[in-house]
Amino acid sequence: MKGTTLAELSLSARKRLTDAGIEGAALDARLLVEDLTGTTRTEAITDPDRIIDTDTLSAVDAALIRRISGEPVHRILGYREFHGLRLGLSAETLEPRPDTETLVDAIAPLLADIGEREGACRILDLGTGTGAIALALLAMVPEAHAVGVDISEDALATATRNALDLGLSERFIGVKSNWFEAISGQFDAIVSNPPYICSAEIETLQKEVRNFDPLRALDGGIDGLDAYRIIARESARHLEVGGVVAVEIGSSQKAEVTDIFLDAGFLLKTALRDLAGNDRVLMFTGGGKA
C-alpha cells in the first residue's frame, strides 16, 4: 500500500493551517514539515515522491495540532534564527525577533572600532534571554566579550547552551542578577531589549505572544517604562568613557525613553527605525567612569 509522499504531506499541512485561519500558514507548514522530515526546500522540488514514515507523520500531525492551538511555530521547533545564528528557545526566554537585529546592526560597528583600537571590548546584555543580542555581537566582533544578565536561571542556561553551540562560550558568561544588582566593573556597551509593554496592554497582545512569551520579558509596568528608568539610573557607573547604552523601544516610546535618559545625564547619539519604519532603537552616550 502506497504511503504518504513528501508533496502530499506538505500540501495537507498547508491546507490544515490555512483552514484553521493561521496567519502565514504556508510558511509555518513548510518550516514544520522540513524540520520534522529532515528535508530541504530543494528536496521538496527534486524528491516530492519520497515516502514519509508513520512516526514522522505522527510527529507532523502533533506539531500542526500545537500550531492550530496557537503555539508559535518556532516554539514548536524549539529554535529561531536571529542575525544568521540558530538560537535555542526555552519556556522563560523571549522569542528573538528581526526588529531586534536593528540594535545589533547599530552598535556592532562601534564595538568593532573599540576592539580594533583597544584589542578588546566588553558588552553587558541586560535581560539576555536566549543571548540573542550578545551572541550576535560576539559573532560579529572577535575582540568582544559579553556578560549576559538575566533573573531567570532557565534563560541563563539557554543562553549559555546557545553560546556553546555557536562556539562563543569562551567569550560569554551568564550572570543571574536583577538588572545591575550582581554586576561589577565597566563596559564599553550596555545593551538591552527590556520589557516595554504597558501592564494593561498585555491581554491585547496576539495569543502567540501573550500565551507563550514569558510575562516578565513583556510587562514593563504601568506605563511600560520601568526598565528604562533602572537602566538610565544605573548605567553610568558601569560605563567606560566613550561607551554607549543601546536599548530597544516600543514604537511609540521614543520621546519618553529619550527624556528618561536625558534626565539621567545621557546624550542621545542615534535613533533608529526598524525595517517597518517604526522607532525601534535608541543609543545614548555619556556618564562613563572618570
C-alpha positions as CSV (number, residue, x, y, z in Angstrom):
1,M,0.0,0.0,0.0
2,K,1.4,3.4,-1.1
3,G,2.4,5.7,1.8
4,T,2.1,9.4,2.1
5,T,4.6,11.4,0.0
6,L,6.5,14.5,0.9
7,A,4.5,16.5,-1.5
8,E,1.2,15.2,-0.1
9,L,2.3,15.9,3.4
10,S,3.3,19.4,2.6
11,L,0.0,20.1,0.8
12,S,-2.0,18.6,3.6
13,A,-0.1,20.6,6.3
14,R,-0.6,23.9,4.5
15,K,-4.3,23.2,4.0
16,R,-4.8,22.4,7.6
17,L,-3.2,25.6,8.8
18,T,-4.9,27.7,6.2
19,D,-8.3,26.2,7.1
20,A,-7.6,27.0,10.7
21,G,-7.0,30.6,9.9
22,I,-3.4,30.6,10.8
23,E,-1.6,33.7,9.6
24,G,1.4,32.8,7.5
25,A,0.1,29.2,7.1
26,A,2.2,28.3,4.1
27,L,5.5,29.3,5.7
28,D,4.7,27.7,9.0
29,A,3.7,24.5,7.3
30,R,6.9,24.4,5.3
31,L,9.0,25.0,8.4
32,L,7.4,22.3,10.4
33,V,7.5,19.7,7.5
34,E,11.1,20.5,6.7
35,D,12.2,20.3,10.3
36,L,10.4,17.1,11.2
37,T,11.1,15.2,8.0
38,G,14.7,16.4,7.8
39,T,14.2,17.7,4.3
40,T,15.0,21.0,2.5
41,R,13.2,23.2,0.1
42,T,15.3,21.8,-2.7
43,E,14.3,18.3,-1.8
44,A,10.7,19.2,-1.8
45,I,11.2,20.1,-5.5
46,T,13.6,17.3,-6.6
47,D,12.2,14.5,-4.5
48,P,8.4,15.1,-4.0
49,D,7.5,11.4,-4.1
50,R,9.7,10.5,-1.1
51,I,7.6,8.3,1.2
52,I,7.3,9.6,4.8
53,D,7.3,7.1,7.6
54,T,4.4,6.8,10.0
55,D,6.4,8.1,13.0
56,T,7.3,11.2,11.2
57,L,3.7,11.7,10.0
58,S,2.6,11.4,13.6
59,A,5.1,14.0,14.7
60,V,4.0,16.4,12.0
61,D,0.4,15.9,13.0
62,A,1.1,16.6,16.6
63,A,3.1,19.8,15.6
64,L,0.2,21.0,13.5
65,I,-2.3,20.5,16.3
66,R,0.0,22.6,18.5
67,R,0.2,25.4,15.9
68,I,-3.5,25.4,15.4
69,S,-4.0,25.8,19.2
70,G,-2.0,29.0,18.9
71,E,1.6,27.9,19.8
72,P,4.1,29.8,17.7
73,V,5.9,27.8,15.1
74,H,9.3,28.5,16.5
75,R,8.3,27.4,20.0
76,I,7.3,24.1,18.4
77,L,10.6,23.8,16.5
78,G,12.5,24.8,19.7
79,Y,14.8,27.4,18.0
80,R,14.7,30.5,15.9
81,E,17.2,32.2,13.6
82,F,18.5,35.6,14.6
83,H,21.1,37.6,12.7
84,G,22.2,34.4,11.0
85,L,22.5,32.4,14.3
86,R,20.4,29.5,15.3
87,L,19.3,30.1,18.9
88,G,17.6,27.5,21.0
89,L,14.4,28.6,22.9
90,S,13.1,27.7,26.3
91,A,10.0,28.5,28.4
92,E,11.5,31.6,30.0
93,T,13.1,33.1,27.0
94,L,11.6,35.7,24.7
95,E,11.5,34.6,21.1
96,P,14.1,36.8,19.4
97,R,12.6,38.8,16.5
98,P,14.0,40.6,13.5
99,D,13.3,44.0,14.9
100,T,16.0,43.5,17.5
101,E,18.6,43.0,14.7
102,T,18.3,46.8,14.3
103,L,20.1,47.2,17.7
104,V,22.8,44.7,16.8
105,D,23.5,46.4,13.4
106,A,23.6,49.8,15.1
107,I,26.1,49.0,17.8
108,A,28.4,46.5,16.1
109,P,30.5,49.0,14.1
110,L,31.2,51.0,17.3
111,L,32.3,47.9,19.1
112,A,34.4,46.8,16.2
113,D,36.2,50.2,16.3
114,I,36.9,49.8,20.0
115,G,38.0,46.2,19.6
116,E,40.4,47.2,16.8
117,R,41.8,50.2,18.7
118,E,42.0,48.7,22.2
119,G,42.4,45.0,21.4
120,A,39.2,44.1,23.4
121,C,35.8,45.4,24.3
122,R,33.2,44.4,26.9
123,I,29.4,44.1,26.5
124,L,26.7,43.9,29.2
125,D,23.5,42.5,27.8
126,L,20.6,43.1,30.3
127,G,17.8,40.6,30.1
128,T,19.8,38.4,27.8
129,G,17.1,35.7,27.3
130,T,18.4,33.4,24.6
131,G,21.6,35.5,24.4
132,A,20.5,36.9,21.1
133,I,22.0,40.4,21.2
134,A,25.2,39.4,23.0
135,L,25.9,36.4,20.8
136,A,25.2,38.2,17.6
137,L,27.6,40.9,18.6
138,L,30.3,38.3,19.6
139,A,29.9,36.6,16.3
140,M,30.5,40.0,14.5
141,V,33.3,41.4,16.8
142,P,36.0,38.8,17.5
143,E,37.6,41.1,20.2
144,A,34.4,41.3,22.2
145,H,33.5,39.6,25.4
146,A,30.0,39.7,26.8
147,V,28.2,39.3,30.2
148,G,24.6,38.2,29.7
149,V,22.4,39.1,32.7
150,D,19.0,37.6,33.5
151,I,17.0,36.9,36.5
152,S,15.8,33.6,35.1
153,E,18.0,30.5,35.6
154,D,16.2,28.9,32.7
155,A,17.1,31.8,30.4
156,L,20.7,31.8,31.6
157,A,21.0,28.0,30.9
158,T,19.6,28.5,27.4
159,A,21.9,31.5,26.6
160,T,24.9,29.5,27.9
161,R,23.9,26.5,25.8
162,N,23.5,28.7,22.7
163,A,26.9,30.2,23.3
164,L,28.4,26.7,23.5
165,D,26.6,25.5,20.4
166,L,27.8,28.5,18.4
167,G,31.4,28.2,19.6
168,L,31.2,31.5,21.5
169,S,31.3,30.2,25.1
170,E,34.8,31.3,25.8
171,R,33.7,34.9,25.3
172,F,30.3,34.7,27.0
173,I,29.3,34.4,30.7
174,G,25.8,34.4,32.1
175,V,25.1,36.1,35.4
176,K,22.0,35.8,37.5
177,S,21.1,39.3,38.5
178,N,18.1,41.5,38.9
179,W,19.3,44.1,36.5
180,F,22.6,45.6,37.9
181,E,22.4,44.1,41.4
182,A,25.1,41.5,40.9
183,I,27.2,43.3,38.3
184,S,30.5,45.0,38.9
185,G,33.0,46.6,36.6
186,Q,32.7,48.8,33.5
187,F,31.6,48.0,29.9
188,D,32.1,49.6,26.5
189,A,28.5,48.9,25.7
190,I,25.3,48.2,27.7
191,V,22.6,46.8,25.6
192,S,19.0,45.7,26.3
193,N,15.7,44.7,24.8
194,P,13.8,45.2,28.1
195,P,10.1,44.6,28.8
196,Y,8.3,47.6,27.5
197,I,4.6,46.7,27.1
198,C,2.2,48.5,29.5
199,S,0.8,46.1,32.0
200,A,-2.8,46.8,30.9
201,E,-2.0,46.0,27.3
202,I,-0.7,42.5,27.9
203,E,-4.1,41.0,27.4
204,T,-4.5,42.7,24.0
205,L,-1.4,41.0,22.5
206,Q,-1.6,38.2,20.0
207,K,-2.2,34.9,21.7
208,E,1.1,33.6,20.3
209,V,2.9,36.3,22.3
210,R,0.5,36.6,25.3
211,N,0.4,32.9,26.0
212,F,3.9,31.7,25.1
213,D,6.4,34.5,25.7
214,P,7.4,34.9,29.4
215,L,5.3,37.6,31.1
216,R,8.3,39.3,32.8
217,A,10.0,39.7,29.4
218,L,7.0,41.6,28.2
219,D,5.5,43.6,31.1
220,G,7.2,47.0,31.5
221,G,4.9,48.2,34.3
222,I,2.0,50.6,34.3
223,D,3.5,52.9,31.6
224,G,5.9,50.3,30.1
225,L,8.9,52.4,31.1
226,D,10.0,50.8,34.4
227,A,13.1,49.0,32.9
228,Y,14.3,52.2,31.2
229,R,14.3,54.1,34.4
230,I,16.5,51.4,36.0
231,I,18.9,51.2,33.1
232,A,19.2,55.0,32.9
233,R,19.8,55.4,36.6
234,E,22.3,52.6,37.0
235,S,24.3,52.5,33.7
236,A,26.6,55.4,34.2
237,R,28.7,53.7,37.0
238,H,29.2,50.7,34.7
239,L,30.1,52.5,31.5
240,E,33.6,53.2,30.2
241,V,34.4,56.6,29.0
242,G,33.2,56.8,25.4
243,G,30.9,53.9,26.0
244,V,27.3,53.6,24.8
245,V,23.9,52.4,26.0
246,A,21.6,51.0,23.4
247,V,18.0,50.0,24.1
248,E,15.2,48.6,22.0
249,I,11.9,50.5,22.5
250,G,8.2,50.2,21.6
251,S,7.3,52.1,18.5
252,S,5.6,54.9,20.5
253,Q,8.1,55.4,23.2
254,K,10.9,57.4,21.6
255,A,10.2,60.7,23.4
256,E,9.5,59.2,26.8
257,V,12.6,57.0,26.8
258,T,14.8,59.8,25.5
259,D,13.6,62.1,28.3
260,I,14.4,59.4,30.9
261,F,18.0,59.1,29.7
262,L,18.5,62.8,29.2
263,D,17.3,63.4,32.8
264,A,19.9,60.9,33.9
265,G,22.7,62.8,32.3
266,F,23.0,61.0,28.9
267,L,23.0,62.4,25.4
268,L,21.1,60.9,22.5
269,K,23.6,59.6,20.0
270,T,21.3,57.8,17.5
271,A,17.7,57.0,17.0
272,L,16.9,54.2,14.5
273,R,13.9,52.7,12.9
274,D,13.3,49.1,12.1
275,L,12.6,47.7,8.6
276,A,8.9,48.5,9.0
277,G,9.7,52.2,9.6
278,N,8.9,52.1,13.4
279,D,11.1,53.8,16.0
280,R,13.0,50.8,17.5
281,V,16.4,51.6,18.9
282,L,17.9,54.5,20.9
283,M,21.6,54.8,21.5
284,F,23.0,57.1,24.3
285,T,26.4,58.3,25.3
286,G,27.6,60.0,28.5
287,G,28.0,59.0,32.1
288,G,31.1,56.8,31.9
289,K,33.7,56.4,34.7
290,A,36.2,59.2,35.3
